[in-house]
């Protein structure tokens, strides 16, 4: 790029145009858009010769790609209709019970959190189900591991989906989450986790297109979800005990868990208001 100096002379300078020359998809698209060899291999004939077929026209490739995309989306919709109806607290608890006490316990929890995140399944319901099965100690540990794994996967999905697609998906909620990330970083992520202003999966997707990096995002998620995850562990385990063996102990733990949960919400709102007032004064 030419730049002028003070003495009216010009010199060449390097331009950082990575944003406009990103070659991420080159290896995928180049063989189709500008193939070095025929896309359709020559067909052998009975006499030993070969019939060379011309490459499909661009219009044919576009129509074929659209049809393939339509079939793929139809398959996703059918799978979603089947699995979303399966995703409820009863089925989750029964499924997790089969994995409890085995080497597949943690992998099962991680997979359920990731799949649930893809379908925007409420993370609170998932965490309560995990706590009810694995107890007040391992429940929060497994739940936090699953929540962080789901957050990382959806963060990557947000990077691939891009800004324009997400704003169509989430509307004004996307703007709120994005502003919190840009202003406060790790603290902003922790505040959003304590004050769920948008669905868990949507927050993860928006983080992927924001300026925040993955590790600070996961750190903020951990800090924001730790107190309510512990409370959910007490509540989920107590609910399980109440259903199977009601006792004064289980009722007490349930009450303590609910009080901690409510206290976390109240304190987080107070903390969020302080942050907002500090930003306004600044």
Residue pairs with C-beta under 8 A, 6 or more apart in sequence:
1 12
1 13
1 14
1 15
2 10
2 11
2 12
3 10
3 11
3 13
4 10
5 11
32 39
32 61
35 55
38 52
38 53
38 54
38 55
39 55
39 56
40 53
40 55
40 56
42 50
42 51
42 52
42 53
43 50
43 51
43 53
44 50
45 51
56 64
80 119
83 115
83 119
84 119
84 121
87 116
87 119
87 121
88 125
89 125
89 128
89 129
92 112
92 125
92 126
92 129
93 129
93 132
93 133
95 108
95 112
96 105
96 108
96 109
96 112
96 129
96 130
96 133
96 134
97 133
99 105
99 108
99 109
100 133
100 134
105 134
105 142
106 142
106 145
109 130
109 134
109 142
109 143
109 145
109 146
110 145
110 146
110 149
112 126
112 146
113 123
113 126
113 146
113 147
113 149
113 150
114 146
114 149
114 150
114 153
115 121
116 123
116 126
116 150
117 123
117 150
117 151
117 153
117 154
117 200
117 201
117 204
118 153
118 154
118 201
120 199
120 200
120 201
120 202
122 199
122 200
123 147
123 150
123 200
124 232
126 143
126 146
127 139
127 140
127 143
127 147
127 229
127 232
127 233
127 236
128 232
128 235
128 236
128 239
129 236
130 139
130 142
130 143
130 146
130 236
131 139
131 140
131 143
131 232
131 233
131 234
131 235
131 236
131 237
131 240
132 139
132 236
132 237
132 239
132 240
133 139
133 240
134 142
135 233
135 237
136 233
136 234
136 236
136 237
136 253
137 233
139 232
139 233
139 236
139 237
140 229
140 230
140 232
140 233
143 229
143 232
143 233
144 222
144 225
144 226
144 229
147 200
147 221
147 225
147 229
148 218
148 221
148 222
150 200
150 201
150 204
151 200
151 204
151 207
151 217
151 218
151 221
152 214
152 218
153 204
154 201
154 204
154 205
154 208
155 204
155 205
155 207
155 208
155 214
155 217
156 208
157 204
157 205
157 208
158 166
158 204
158 205
158 206
158 207
158 208
158 209
159 208
159 209
160 208
161 205
161 208
161 209
162 209
163 209
166 174
166 205
166 206
166 209
167 174
167 175
169 202
169 205
170 177
170 198
170 202
170 205
170 206
173 197
173 198
173 202
174 198
174 202
174 206
176 197
176 198
177 192
177 197
177 198
177 202
177 203
177 206
177 207
177 210
178 206
178 209
178 210
180 188
180 189
180 191
180 192
181 188
181 189
181 206
181 207
181 210
181 211
181 212
181 217
182 188
182 210
182 211
182 212
183 279
184 191
184 275
185 212
185 216
185 220
186 216
186 217
186 219
186 220
186 223
187 220
187 275
188 220
189 207
189 212
189 216
189 217
189 219
189 220
189 221
189 223
189 224
190 220
190 221
190 223
190 224
191 224
191 268
191 271
191 272
191 275
192 198
192 203
192 220
192 224
193 203
193 220
193 221
193 223
193 224
193 225
193 228
194 224
194 227
194 228
194 264
194 265
194 268
194 271
194 272
195 265
195 268
195 269
195 272
196 203
198 206
207 217
227 260
227 264
228 261
228 264
228 265
230 260
231 257
231 258
231 260
231 261
231 264
232 257
232 261
233 257
234 253
234 254
234 256
234 257
234 260
235 254
235 257
235 258
235 261
237 253
238 250
238 251
238 253
238 254
238 257
239 254
241 247
241 249
241 250
241 253
242 250
242 251
242 254
